[in-house]
C-alpha cells in the first residue's frame, strides 16, 4: 500500500488544547477529551486531537491520544505513522520501533527510514553498535 492521505480533521474539533496535561494517563486523557467534546470521544476525535497536538510540537500528549486511537477499532495507517513519529520525537525509541514495525507491516512503507534510525539509536544505546564518527555526530 502506498502512502495513504491523512484523515481529514473535523471542521471544528472544538477543544481547548492548552488545557491538555501532557503527563495525563490514557484514562485521564480520554476523560479530558470527553469533557471537552461534551460527548463520548470517538476514534476520529482521538486521531484529530492527537494530530493537533502533534502539529503543535506537543509530542507526549499526541502519543497518549494517538495510542488510544490505534488501540481502538478502525485504526488507519496515518494514525500509526504519526504515533511512531510522536514516540520518536519523545525519544522513546523502543515504542517508536514497535509502532513503525506495525505501520510498515500494514503496507505503509514510508516509515522504513524511521524504523532504521530508531533501531540504530537503540542498538547504540545498548552498546551493540559503536557511536557515530565525530565528524557526523550532531552538535550538542
DSSP file (Angstrom, degrees, kcal/mol; ACC not computed):
  #  RESIDUE AA STRUCTURE BP1 BP2  ACC     N-H-->O    O-->H-N    N-H-->O    O-->H-N    TCO  KAPPA ALPHA  PHI   PSI    X-CA   Y-CA   Z-CA
    1    1 A X              0   0    0      0, 0.0   108,-0.8     0, 0.0     3,-0.1   0.000 360.0 360.0 360.0 132.8    0.0    0.0    0.0
    2    2 A X        -     0   0    0      1,-0.2     2,-0.1   106,-0.1     0, 0.0  -0.218 360.0 -56.7 -77.3 176.4    1.3    3.4   -0.9
    3    3 A X        -     0   0    0      1,-0.1     2,-0.3   105,-0.1    -1,-0.2  -0.338  57.3-139.8 -58.0 127.5    1.1    6.3    1.5
    4    4 A X        -     0   0    0     -3,-0.1     3,-0.1    -2,-0.1    -1,-0.1  -0.670  24.0-105.9 -85.9 144.3   -2.4    6.9    2.4
    5    5 A X        -     0   0    0     -2,-0.3    73,-0.2     1,-0.1     3,-0.1  -0.400  45.8 -95.2 -66.6 148.5   -3.6   10.5    2.7
    6    6 A X        -     0   0    0      1,-0.1     2,-0.1    72,-0.1    -1,-0.1  -0.309  44.4 -99.4 -63.4 148.0   -4.0   11.8    6.2
    7    7 A X        -     0   0    0      1,-0.1    -1,-0.1    -3,-0.1     2,-0.1  -0.451  45.0-109.8 -63.9 136.2   -7.5   11.5    7.6
    8    8 A X        -     0   0    0     -2,-0.1     2,-0.2    -3,-0.1    -1,-0.1  -0.396  29.6-119.7 -68.7 146.1   -9.2   14.9    7.4
    9    9 A X        -     0   0    0      1,-0.1    -1,-0.1    -2,-0.1    36,-0.1  -0.532  35.5 -95.2 -78.5 150.9   -9.8   16.7   10.6
   10   10 A X        -     0   0    0     -2,-0.2     3,-0.4    34,-0.2    -1,-0.1  -0.326  40.8-107.8 -59.0 152.5  -13.3   17.6   11.6
   11   11 A X  S    S+     0   0    0      1,-0.3     2,-0.4     2,-0.1    -1,-0.1   0.903 107.2   9.8 -51.7 -45.9  -14.2   21.1   10.5
   12   12 A X        -     0   0    0      1,-0.1    -1,-0.3     2,-0.0    -2,-0.0  -0.910  60.8-172.5-139.3 109.4  -14.1   22.3   14.1
   13   13 A X        -     0   0    0     -2,-0.4    -1,-0.1    -3,-0.4    -2,-0.1   0.877  26.5-152.2 -69.5 -36.0  -12.8   20.0   16.8
   14   14 A X        +     0   0    0      1,-0.2     2,-0.4    23,-0.0    -1,-0.0   0.834  44.9 128.3  71.7  34.0  -13.9   22.4   19.5
   15   15 A X        -     0   0    0     22,-0.0     2,-1.1    34,-0.0    -1,-0.2  -0.923  60.8-127.4-121.7 150.5  -11.4   21.6   22.2
   16   16 A X    >   -     0   0    0     -2,-0.4     3,-1.6     1,-0.2     4,-0.2  -0.795  23.3-174.0 -94.2  96.4   -9.0   23.8   24.1
   17   17 A X  G >  S+     0   0    0     -2,-1.1     3,-1.7     1,-0.3    -1,-0.2   0.760  77.2  70.2 -65.0 -24.3   -5.7   22.1   23.6
   18   18 A X  G 3  S+     0   0    0      1,-0.3    -1,-0.3    -3,-0.1    -2,-0.0   0.740  94.0  57.3 -66.0 -20.2   -4.0   24.4   26.0
   19   19 A X  G <  S+     0   0    0     -3,-1.6     2,-0.4     2,-0.1    -1,-0.3   0.473  80.8 111.1 -88.5  -1.1   -5.8   22.7   28.9
   20   20 A X    <   -     0   0    0     -3,-1.7     2,-0.7    -4,-0.2    41,-0.1  -0.597  65.3-137.6 -78.5 130.1   -4.4   19.3   28.0
   21   21 A X    >   -     0   0    0     -2,-0.4     3,-2.1     1,-0.1    -2,-0.1  -0.788   4.6-153.1 -89.8 114.3   -2.0   17.9   30.5
   22   22 A X  T 3  S+     0   0    0     -2,-0.7    -1,-0.1     1,-0.3    42,-0.1   0.758  95.1  53.4 -58.5 -26.4    1.0   16.3   28.8
   23   23 A X  T 3  S+     0   0    0     -3,-0.0    -1,-0.3    41,-0.0    -2,-0.0   0.326  81.7 130.6 -92.9   9.3    1.6   14.0   31.7
   24   24 A X    <   -     0   0    0     -3,-2.1     2,-0.0     1,-0.1    40,-0.0  -0.304  58.9-120.4 -64.5 143.1   -2.0   12.7   31.7
   25   25 A X     >  -     0   0    0      1,-0.1     4,-2.7     4,-0.0     5,-0.2  -0.276  33.4 -99.7 -70.5 168.6   -2.6    8.9   31.8
   26   26 A X  H  > S+     0   0    0      1,-0.2     4,-2.4     2,-0.2     5,-0.2   0.920 125.0  47.9 -57.7 -45.1   -4.5    7.3   29.0
   27   27 A X  H  > S+     0   0    0      1,-0.2     4,-2.2     2,-0.2    -1,-0.2   0.896 113.0  47.9 -66.9 -38.2   -7.7    7.2   31.0
   28   28 A X  H  > S+     0   0    0      2,-0.2     4,-2.7     1,-0.2    -1,-0.2   0.882 111.0  51.7 -67.5 -37.7   -7.3   10.9   32.1
   29   29 A X  H  X S+     0   0    0     -4,-2.7     4,-2.3     2,-0.2    -2,-0.2   0.911 111.0  47.4 -64.4 -42.4   -6.6   11.9   28.5
   30   30 A X  H  X S+     0   0    0     -4,-2.4     4,-2.4    -5,-0.2    11,-0.2   0.906 112.4  49.5 -65.6 -41.1   -9.7   10.2   27.4
   31   31 A X  H  X S+     0   0    0     -4,-2.2     4,-2.4     2,-0.2    -2,-0.2   0.916 109.8  52.0 -63.3 -43.0  -11.8   11.7   30.2
   32   32 A X  H  X S+     0   0    0     -4,-2.7     4,-2.4     1,-0.2    -2,-0.2   0.929 111.6  46.3 -58.2 -47.2  -10.3   15.2   29.3
   33   33 A X  H  X S+     0   0    0     -4,-2.3     4,-2.4     1,-0.2     6,-0.2   0.907 111.1  51.7 -65.6 -41.5  -11.3   14.8   25.6
   34   34 A X  H  X>S+     0   0    0     -4,-2.4     4,-1.4     1,-0.2     5,-1.3   0.913 111.8  47.2 -60.4 -43.2  -14.8   13.5   26.5
   35   35 A X  H  <5S+     0   0    0     -4,-2.4    -2,-0.2     1,-0.2    -1,-0.2   0.900 111.7  50.8 -65.0 -40.4  -15.3   16.6   28.8
   36   36 A X  H  <5S+     0   0    0     -4,-2.4    -2,-0.2     1,-0.2    -1,-0.2   0.888 115.7  41.3 -63.3 -39.3  -14.1   18.9   26.1
   37   37 A X  H  <5S-     0   0    0     -4,-2.4    -1,-0.2     2,-0.3    -2,-0.2   0.661  99.6-133.7 -84.2 -16.7  -16.4   17.4   23.5
   38   38 A X  T  <5S+     0   0    0     -4,-1.4     2,-0.3     1,-0.2    -3,-0.2   0.807  82.0  61.9  62.6  30.6  -19.4   17.2   25.8
   39   39 A X  S   <S-     0   0    0     -5,-1.3    -2,-0.3    -6,-0.2    -1,-0.2  -0.956 104.7 -62.2-166.4 171.3  -19.9   13.6   24.5
   40   40 A X        -     0   0    0     -2,-0.3     2,-0.2    -3,-0.1    -9,-0.1  -0.466  58.8-115.7 -65.1 131.7  -18.2   10.3   24.3
   41   41 A X        -     0   0    0    -11,-0.2     2,-0.2    -2,-0.2    -1,-0.1  -0.505  30.1-153.2 -71.1 135.4  -14.9   10.6   22.3
   42   42 A X    >>  -     0   0    0     -2,-0.2     4,-2.0     1,-0.1     3,-0.8  -0.637  31.4-100.5-102.8 164.0  -14.9    8.6   19.1
   43   43 A X  H 3> S+     0   0    0      1,-0.3     4,-2.5    -2,-0.2     5,-0.2   0.887 123.9  55.0 -52.0 -41.7  -11.8    7.2   17.3
   44   44 A X  H 3> S+     0   0    0      1,-0.2     4,-2.6     2,-0.2    -1,-0.3   0.860 106.8  51.6 -60.4 -35.6  -11.8   10.1   14.8
   45   45 A X  H <> S+     0   0    0     -3,-0.8     4,-2.9     2,-0.2     5,-0.3   0.908 108.4  50.5 -67.7 -42.5  -11.8   12.5   17.8
   46   46 A X  H  X S+     0   0    0     -4,-2.0     4,-2.4     1,-0.2     5,-0.2   0.925 113.3  46.1 -60.5 -44.7   -8.7   10.8   19.3
   47   47 A X  H  X S+     0   0    0     -4,-2.5     4,-3.0    -5,-0.2     5,-0.2   0.941 113.8  48.1 -62.6 -47.7   -6.9   11.0   16.0
   48   48 A X  H  X S+     0   0    0     -4,-2.6     4,-2.4     2,-0.2    -2,-0.2   0.909 114.9  43.9 -63.1 -44.3   -7.9   14.6   15.4
   49   49 A X  H  X S+     0   0    0     -4,-2.9     4,-2.3     2,-0.2    -1,-0.2   0.906 115.2  49.4 -68.5 -40.7   -6.8   15.8   18.9
   50   50 A X  H  X S+     0   0    0     -4,-2.4     4,-2.5    -5,-0.3    -2,-0.2   0.915 112.4  47.8 -62.3 -43.4   -3.6   13.7   18.7
   51   51 A X  H  X S+     0   0    0     -4,-3.0     4,-2.8    -5,-0.2    -2,-0.2   0.909 110.1  52.0 -63.6 -42.7   -2.8   15.1   15.3
   52   52 A X  H  X S+     0   0    0     -4,-2.4     4,-0.8    -5,-0.2    -2,-0.2   0.907 111.9  46.2 -62.2 -41.8   -3.5   18.7   16.5
   53   53 A X  H ><>S+     0   0    0     -4,-2.3     5,-2.7     2,-0.2     3,-0.7   0.917 112.0  51.7 -65.1 -42.5   -1.1   18.2   19.5
   54   54 A X  H ><5S+     0   0    0     -4,-2.5     3,-2.1     1,-0.2    -2,-0.2   0.932 106.7  53.0 -59.3 -46.8    1.5   16.7   17.2
   55   55 A X  H 3<5S+     0   0    0     -4,-2.8    -1,-0.2     1,-0.3    -2,-0.2   0.709 107.9  52.4 -64.4 -19.4    1.3   19.6   14.8
   56   56 A X  T <<5S-     0   0    0     -4,-0.8    -1,-0.3    -3,-0.7    -2,-0.2   0.331 121.1-107.9 -96.4   5.7    1.9   21.9   17.8
   57   57 A X  T < 5S+     0   0    0     -3,-2.1     2,-1.2     1,-0.2    -3,-0.2   0.652  79.6 132.4  79.0  15.1    5.0   20.0   18.8
   58   58 A X     >< +     0   0    0     -5,-2.7     4,-2.2     1,-0.2    -1,-0.2  -0.598  24.0 162.8 -97.9  71.4    3.3   18.5   21.9
   59   59 A X  H  >  +     0   0    0     -2,-1.2     4,-2.7     1,-0.2    -1,-0.2   0.813  64.4  55.2 -67.9 -36.3    4.5   15.0   21.1
   60   60 A X  H  > S+     0   0    0      2,-0.2     4,-1.9    -3,-0.2    -1,-0.2   0.943 113.3  42.5 -64.7 -46.3    4.0   13.4   24.5
   61   61 A X  H  > S+     0   0    0      2,-0.2     4,-2.2     1,-0.2     5,-0.2   0.897 113.5  53.0 -64.9 -40.1    0.3   14.4   24.6
   62   62 A X  H  X S+     0   0    0     -4,-2.2     4,-3.1     1,-0.2     5,-0.3   0.921 107.7  51.7 -59.8 -43.8    0.0   13.4   20.9
   63   63 A X  H  X S+     0   0    0     -4,-2.7     4,-2.3     1,-0.2    -1,-0.2   0.898 108.3  51.8 -61.4 -40.5    1.4   10.0   21.7
   64   64 A X  H  X S+     0   0    0     -4,-1.9     4,-1.5     2,-0.2    -1,-0.2   0.950 116.0  38.7 -61.8 -49.6   -1.1    9.4   24.5
   65   65 A X  H  X S+     0   0    0     -4,-2.2     4,-2.0     1,-0.2    -2,-0.2   0.894 116.6  50.4 -71.0 -39.2   -4.1   10.3   22.4
   66   66 A X  H  X S+     0   0    0     -4,-3.1     4,-2.8    -5,-0.2     5,-0.2   0.846 106.3  56.2 -68.4 -32.0   -2.8    8.5   19.3
   67   67 A X  H  X S+     0   0    0     -4,-2.3     4,-1.8    -5,-0.3    -1,-0.2   0.909 107.3  49.3 -63.9 -40.5   -2.0    5.4   21.3
   68   68 A X  H  X S+     0   0    0     -4,-1.5     4,-0.7    -5,-0.2    -2,-0.2   0.909 111.4  50.9 -61.6 -40.9   -5.7    5.3   22.4
   69   69 A X  H >< S+     0   0    0     -4,-2.0     3,-1.0     1,-0.2    -2,-0.2   0.947 112.2  43.8 -61.9 -50.0   -6.7    5.7   18.8
   70   70 A X  H 3< S+     0   0    0     -4,-2.8    -1,-0.2     1,-0.3     5,-0.2   0.768 109.9  56.9 -72.1 -23.1   -4.5    2.9   17.5
   71   71 A X  H 3< S+     0   0    0     -4,-1.8    -1,-0.3    -5,-0.2    -2,-0.2   0.638 102.2  72.4 -78.3 -13.6   -5.6    0.6   20.3
   72   72 A X  S X< S-     0   0    0     -3,-1.0     3,-0.6    -4,-0.7     2,-0.2  -0.098  97.5 -71.6 -89.6-169.3   -9.2    1.0   19.4
   73   73 A X  T 3  S+     0   0    0      1,-0.2    -1,-0.2    -2,-0.0   -30,-0.1  -0.596 108.0  21.8 -85.8 144.8  -11.2   -0.3   16.5
   74   74 A X  T 3  S+     0   0    0     -2,-0.2    -1,-0.2     1,-0.2    -4,-0.1   0.688  74.8 173.8  79.0  20.1  -10.8    1.0   12.9
   75   75 A X    <   -     0   0    0     -3,-0.6     2,-0.3    -5,-0.2    -1,-0.2  -0.345  15.9-152.0 -61.2 138.0   -7.3    2.4   13.3
   76   76 A X    >>  -     0   0    0      1,-0.1     4,-1.4    -2,-0.0     3,-1.2  -0.786  25.9-105.3-113.5 159.2   -5.8    3.6   10.0
   77   77 A X  H 3> S+     0   0    0     -2,-0.3     4,-2.9     1,-0.3     5,-0.2   0.821 114.2  61.3 -53.6 -40.2   -2.2    3.8    8.8
   78   78 A X  H 3> S+     0   0    0      1,-0.2     4,-2.3   -73,-0.2    -1,-0.3   0.865 104.5  50.6 -59.5 -32.5   -1.8    7.6    9.2
   79   79 A X  H <> S+     0   0    0     -3,-1.2     4,-2.2     2,-0.2    -1,-0.2   0.914 111.8  46.2 -68.5 -42.8   -2.5    7.2   12.9
   80   80 A X  H  X S+     0   0    0     -4,-1.4     4,-2.5     2,-0.2    -2,-0.2   0.918 112.6  52.0 -62.3 -43.7    0.1    4.5   13.3
   81   81 A X  H  X S+     0   0    0     -4,-2.9     4,-1.9     1,-0.2    -2,-0.2   0.933 111.9  44.5 -58.2 -49.9    2.5    6.6   11.3
   82   82 A X  H  X S+     0   0    0     -4,-2.3     4,-2.4    -5,-0.2    -1,-0.2   0.869 111.6  53.8 -67.1 -36.2    2.0    9.7   13.4
   83   83 A X  H  X S+     0   0    0     -4,-2.2     4,-2.5     2,-0.2     5,-0.2   0.921 106.7  51.7 -63.7 -43.9    2.2    7.7   16.6
   84   84 A X  H  X S+     0   0    0     -4,-2.5     4,-2.1     1,-0.2    -2,-0.2   0.927 113.2  44.8 -58.3 -45.2    5.6    6.2   15.6
   85   85 A X  H  X S+     0   0    0     -4,-1.9     4,-2.7     2,-0.2    -1,-0.2   0.859 109.7  55.4 -69.1 -35.1    6.9    9.7   14.9
   86   86 A X  H  X S+     0   0    0     -4,-2.4     4,-1.5     2,-0.2    -2,-0.2   0.938 110.3  45.5 -62.4 -45.4    5.5   11.1   18.2
   87   87 A X  H  <>S+     0   0    0     -4,-2.5     5,-2.8     2,-0.2    -2,-0.2   0.901 112.2  52.1 -63.2 -39.8    7.3    8.4   20.2
   88   88 A X  H ><5S+     0   0    0     -4,-2.1     3,-1.5     1,-0.2    -2,-0.2   0.921 109.0  49.5 -61.1 -43.9   10.5    9.1   18.2
   89   89 A X  H 3<5S+     0   0    0     -4,-2.7    -1,-0.2     1,-0.3    -2,-0.2   0.770 108.5  53.2 -68.5 -25.4   10.2   12.8   18.9
   90   90 A X  T 3<5S-     0   0    0     -4,-1.5    -1,-0.3    -5,-0.2    -2,-0.2   0.405 117.5-117.6 -84.8   1.7    9.8   12.0   22.6
   91   91 A X  T < 5S+     0   0    0     -3,-1.5     2,-1.1     1,-0.2    -3,-0.2   0.747  73.2 136.4  64.1  27.6   12.9    9.9   22.4
   92   92 A X     >< +     0   0    0     -5,-2.8     4,-2.1     1,-0.2     3,-0.2  -0.690  24.6 170.5 -98.5  77.0   11.1    6.7   23.2
   93   93 A X  H  >  +     0   0    0     -2,-1.1     4,-2.7     1,-0.2    -1,-0.2   0.832  67.9  56.6 -63.5 -36.3   12.8    4.8   20.5
   94   94 A X  H  > S+     0   0    0      1,-0.2     4,-2.2     2,-0.2    -1,-0.2   0.920 111.1  42.9 -65.3 -42.3   11.6    1.3   21.6
   95   95 A X  H  > S+     0   0    0     -3,-0.2     4,-2.4     2,-0.2     5,-0.2   0.869 112.3  55.1 -69.7 -34.7    7.9    2.4   21.3
   96   96 A X  H  X S+     0   0    0     -4,-2.1     4,-2.8     2,-0.2    -2,-0.2   0.921 109.0  48.0 -61.1 -42.8    8.7    4.2   18.0
   97   97 A X  H  X S+     0   0    0     -4,-2.7     4,-2.8     2,-0.2     5,-0.3   0.933 109.9  52.3 -62.6 -46.0   10.2    0.9   16.7
   98   98 A X  H  X S+     0   0    0     -4,-2.2     4,-1.6     1,-0.2    -2,-0.2   0.924 115.9  39.6 -56.6 -47.0    7.2   -1.1   17.8
   99   99 A X  H  X S+     0   0    0     -4,-2.4     4,-2.5     2,-0.2    -1,-0.2   0.874 113.4  54.1 -73.7 -37.2    4.7    1.3   16.1
  100  100 A X  H  X S+     0   0    0     -4,-2.8     4,-2.7    -5,-0.2     5,-0.2   0.902 109.1  49.5 -63.8 -40.0    6.9    1.8   13.0
  101  101 A X  H  X S+     0   0    0     -4,-2.8     4,-2.8    -5,-0.2    -1,-0.2   0.917 110.5  51.3 -62.2 -41.8    7.1   -2.0   12.5
  102  102 A X  H  X S+     0   0    0     -4,-1.6     4,-0.8    -5,-0.3    -2,-0.2   0.917 113.8  42.6 -62.1 -43.9    3.3   -2.1   12.9
  103  103 A X  H  <>S+     0   0    0     -4,-2.5     5,-2.0     2,-0.2     3,-0.3   0.891 114.7  49.6 -73.6 -38.4    2.8    0.5   10.2
  104  104 A X  H ><5S+     0   0    0     -4,-2.7     3,-1.8     1,-0.2    -2,-0.2   0.921 109.8  52.2 -64.6 -42.4    5.4   -0.9    7.8
  105  105 A X  H 3<5S+     0   0    0     -4,-2.8    -1,-0.2     1,-0.3    -2,-0.2   0.715 101.8  60.8 -67.0 -19.5    3.9   -4.3    8.2
  106  106 A X  T 3<5S-     0   0    0     -4,-0.8    -1,-0.3    -3,-0.3    -2,-0.2   0.490 127.8 -98.7 -84.2  -1.9    0.5   -2.9    7.3
  107  107 A X  T < 5S+     0   0    0     -3,-1.8     2,-1.6    -4,-0.2    -3,-0.2   0.421  87.5 126.6 103.4  -1.0    1.9   -1.8    3.9
  108  108 A X    > < +     0   0    0     -5,-2.0     3,-1.1     1,-0.2    -1,-0.2  -0.636  33.0 174.4 -88.7  79.4    2.7    1.9    4.8
  109  109 A X  G >   +     0   0    0     -2,-1.6     3,-1.3  -108,-0.8    -1,-0.2   0.435  53.4  90.2 -77.1   0.6    6.3    1.5    3.6
  110  110 A X  G 3  S+     0   0    0      1,-0.2     3,-0.5     2,-0.1     4,-0.3   0.650  78.6  67.1 -68.5 -13.1    7.3    5.2    4.0
  111  111 A X  G <>  +     0   0    0     -3,-1.1     4,-2.2     1,-0.2    -1,-0.2   0.293  65.7  99.6 -94.6  11.0    8.3    4.5    7.6
  112  112 A X  H <> S+     0   0    0     -3,-1.3     4,-2.5     1,-0.2    -1,-0.2   0.910  82.0  53.5 -60.2 -41.3   11.3    2.3    6.8
  113  113 A X  H  > S+     0   0    0     -3,-0.5     4,-2.7     1,-0.2     5,-0.2   0.925 109.4  47.4 -61.1 -45.4   13.7    5.2    7.4
  114  114 A X  H  > S+     0   0    0     -4,-0.3     4,-2.8     1,-0.2     5,-0.3   0.921 111.4  52.0 -60.0 -44.0   12.2    5.9   10.8
  115  115 A X  H  X S+     0   0    0     -4,-2.2     4,-2.2     1,-0.2    -2,-0.2   0.913 111.9  45.3 -60.5 -44.5   12.4    2.2   11.7
  116  116 A X  H  X S+     0   0    0     -4,-2.5     4,-2.4     2,-0.2    -2,-0.2   0.934 113.9  48.5 -66.0 -46.8   16.1    2.0   10.7
  117  117 A X  H  X S+     0   0    0     -4,-2.7     4,-2.2     1,-0.2    -2,-0.2   0.922 113.4  46.9 -60.7 -45.0   17.1    5.3   12.5
  118  118 A X  H  X S+     0   0    0     -4,-2.8     4,-2.3    -5,-0.2    -1,-0.2   0.902 111.8  50.8 -64.8 -40.5   15.3    4.3   15.7
  119  119 A X  H  X S+     0   0    0     -4,-2.2     4,-2.8    -5,-0.3    -1,-0.2   0.896 109.3  50.9 -65.5 -39.6   16.8    0.8   15.7
  120  120 A X  H  X S+     0   0    0     -4,-2.4     4,-2.4     2,-0.2    -1,-0.2   0.922 110.0  50.4 -62.1 -43.5   20.3    2.2   15.2
  121  121 A X  H  X S+     0   0    0     -4,-2.2     4,-2.4     2,-0.2    -2,-0.2   0.919 112.9  45.8 -59.8 -44.3   19.7    4.5   18.2
  122  122 A X  H  X S+     0   0    0     -4,-2.3     4,-2.2     2,-0.2     6,-0.2   0.919 112.0  50.8 -66.0 -43.9   18.6    1.6   20.4
  123  123 A X  H  <>S+     0   0    0     -4,-2.8     5,-2.8     1,-0.2     6,-1.1   0.881 111.8  48.1 -63.4 -37.0   21.5   -0.6   19.3
  124  124 A X  H ><5S+     0   0    0     -4,-2.4     3,-1.4     4,-0.2    -1,-0.2   0.924 111.1  50.1 -67.2 -43.4   23.9    2.2   20.1
  125  125 A X  H 3<5S+     0   0    0     -4,-2.4    -2,-0.2     1,-0.3    -1,-0.2   0.841 110.8  50.1 -63.0 -33.0   22.3    2.8   23.5
  126  126 A X  T 3<5S-     0   0    0     -4,-2.2    -1,-0.3    -5,-0.1    -2,-0.2   0.427 117.6-114.0 -84.9   0.5   22.5   -1.0   24.2
  127  127 A X  T < 5S+     0   0    0     -3,-1.4    -3,-0.2    -4,-0.2    -2,-0.1   0.642  85.1 119.4  77.9  14.4   26.2   -1.0   23.2
  128  128 A X  S   <S+     0   0    0     -5,-2.8     2,-0.3    -6,-0.2    -4,-0.2   0.674  75.9  35.9 -84.9 -18.2   25.6   -3.2   20.2
  129  129 A X  S    S-     0   0    0     -6,-1.1    -2,-0.2    -9,-0.1    -1,-0.1  -0.966  88.0-113.9-130.9 148.3   27.0   -0.5   17.8
  130  130 A X        -     0   0    0     -2,-0.3     3,-0.1     1,-0.1    -2,-0.1  -0.388  45.2 -90.7 -73.5 160.0   29.8    2.0   18.2
  131  131 A X        -     0   0    0      1,-0.1    -1,-0.1    -7,-0.1     3,-0.1  -0.294  53.9 -90.6 -64.1 158.6   28.9    5.7   18.4
  132  132 A X        -     0   0    0      1,-0.1    -1,-0.1    -3,-0.1     5,-0.1  -0.317  55.5 -83.2 -66.9 155.8   29.0    7.5   15.0
  133  133 A X    >>  -     0   0    0      1,-0.1     3,-2.1    -3,-0.1     4,-0.5  -0.244  41.8-112.4 -57.0 149.3   32.3    9.1   14.0
  134  134 A X  G >4 S+     0   0    0      1,-0.3     3,-0.9     2,-0.2    -1,-0.1   0.815 113.2  63.2 -56.4 -33.8   32.8   12.5   15.5
  135  135 A X  G 34 S+     0   0    0      1,-0.2    -1,-0.3     0, 0.0    -2,-0.1   0.615 110.8  37.3 -72.8  -9.5   32.5   14.3   12.1
  136  136 A X  G <4 S+     0   0    0     -3,-2.1    -1,-0.2     2,-0.1     2,-0.2   0.316  87.0 114.9-120.5   7.6   28.9   13.2   11.7
  137  137 A X  S << S-     0   0    0     -3,-0.9     3,-0.1    -4,-0.5     2,-0.0  -0.544  74.4-107.4 -74.9 142.8   27.7   13.4   15.3
  138  138 A X        -     0   0    0     -2,-0.2    -1,-0.1     1,-0.1    -2,-0.1  -0.365  41.8 -97.2 -66.1 149.4   25.0   16.1   15.8
  139  139 A X              0   0    0      1,-0.1    -1,-0.1    -3,-0.1    -3,-0.0  -0.333 360.0 360.0 -65.9 150.8   26.2   19.2   17.7
  140  140 A X              0   0    0     -3,-0.1    -1,-0.1    -2,-0.0    -2,-0.0   0.408 360.0 360.0-103.4 360.0   25.4   19.3   21.4
